């Protein structure tokens, strides 16, 4: 079998850019996760404070964070039930931080 041709791609510059961007991207995601956590605590309805105190941002992997509450009734507060109106706290926190998250990515890639 005859070799037709070979293409070599030098990724040195791309590797350098990736190495520089990765920690900045990781920090940007972490900052946004903590900002959403803070705002969700502010927006959470407070009766005894258990819901508010249970909200936390947790790092799951390098670029993955979960912001969640730790009480059984959190989902009912967020979405409501047939007996109770919704009192959203997580979605408003996400919405509040969305623009800053997008703008942060734009800044990172400039």
N, C-alpha and C positions, 0 to 999 in steps of 0.2 A: 504494500500500500504506500502510495506517494503522499508526502506531507505537502499540502497546498500552501499554507501560510501560517504565520503565527502573529498574534497580536498581544502585545504586552502593555499593561496599563500601570503607570507609576502612581500609586495612591499616597505617596509620602505627604503631600500637602493636605489632602483630604483627611488622612489619619491625624495630622497635627491639629487641624480645625476641630475634628471630632473630640480629640483629647482635651482641647481647651473649652469646648462647649458643654461637655458632659457634666462636669461639676456645677456649672452655672445653671444648667437645665434642672439638675437635681435640687439645687437650692431654691429655684423659682417655684418648683412644684411643692416643695416643703412649705415655703412661705405662704403660698396660696392655701394649702391645706389648713395651716394654723389660722389664717385669716377667716376662712369659712367656719372653722370651729368656734372662734371668738364670736363671730356674728350670729351663728346658730344659737349660742348660749344667750346672746342678747335678745334674739327674737323668740326664744322658747317661752311658752306660757309658764308662769310660776305660781304654783299653789304651795307646795312644800319644798321645791327646789331640787327634787330628786332627778327630774328630767334634765334640767339645766346642768347639774353637776355631773351627769352621766355622759354628756356629749364630749367626744374626744377624737382627735385625728391620730390615726395609727399608720405607720409606715409598713407596707406589706412587701414591697420590693423596691429596687432602685428608683423606679419612676412611677410607682403605684402607691397611693395613699387612700385610706378609707376614712371618711368622717361619719361617725355613727353615734347613735345614742345607745345607752345600755339598759333601758327599761322596756318592759313588755308593752307598755301603752304608748310609746313614742310614735308608732305608726298611726295610731288612732288620733293622736293630737295633730299629726301632719296632714292626714287625709280626711279625718272625720269619720263618723259612723252614721247609721240611720237615726241614732238618738242624740248625736252631738255634732255641731258644726266643726269644720276643719279649722285648726289654728296653726297654719304652716310656719315652720321655723327653719327647716333645712333648705327647702327650695328657695326661699327669699335670701338666705345666706349665700347660696350658690349663685343666684342671679346678681346679687350685689357685687360679687367678686369676679364675675365672668369677664367684664371688660378689662380689668387690670390684668387678668390672667392672659388674655389674648395680646394686650399691649406689651406685656412682659416678653412674650415670645417674639413679637416684632422687634423689640429692642435687642433681644439676644441675637437675632439673625442679621442685624444691620451691620 
